[in-house]
Amino acid sequence: MDDTTRVVRIEPWTDDDFELLRAINAPESMVHLGGPESDAKLAERHKRYVALSADGTGAGRMYRVVLTDGSDEAAGSIGFWEKTWRGVQVYETGWSIFPGFQGRGVATAATLAVIEEARAAHRHRHLHAFPSVDNVPSNAVCRKAGFTLLGECDFEYPPGTPLRSNDWRFDLGGTDATAAS
């Protein structure tokens, strides 16, 4: 991993992380993601995160982002998961970093760490990120982490809510069947 990843570590999501998810659901953190979700939706999301993190097949994993400054403070979440994109199986990634930690390299460091985890899974050639075209900080994270901007696209997030996004792609290496994605 790049030396910048030392500002954080990523830890697999557990049952104990529901309150972290609830904190991430604050209006200021959900501006580019369609706004806060209901408690019922959060409970469903938490179950999916726990299940994904317990799955050892390489289908993906969710993580809490923890500072390594000695405080062990949770700074947000990040993950990667399988997605069919333009007819090809790829990984998608997304993150949410608390406002107080933004602009300090935390999201970039966590993204570099998740790239290594996705690469180690040896399941898909590419990792995509789809930040809103208006989400300047997340687009900057993609650029700093070495993703290639493929252009704008229409995306839904949450499902049913149209979103104009940028399609960023990171080549994880390898020569599997998804090399064209």
Helices and strands as residue ranges (DSSP letters): G 3-7, E 8-12, G 15-17, H 18-24, G 27-29, G 31-33, H 39-54, E 60-67, E 74-85, E 88-97, G 99-101, H 106-121, E 126-129, H 136-144, E 148-156, E 162-171
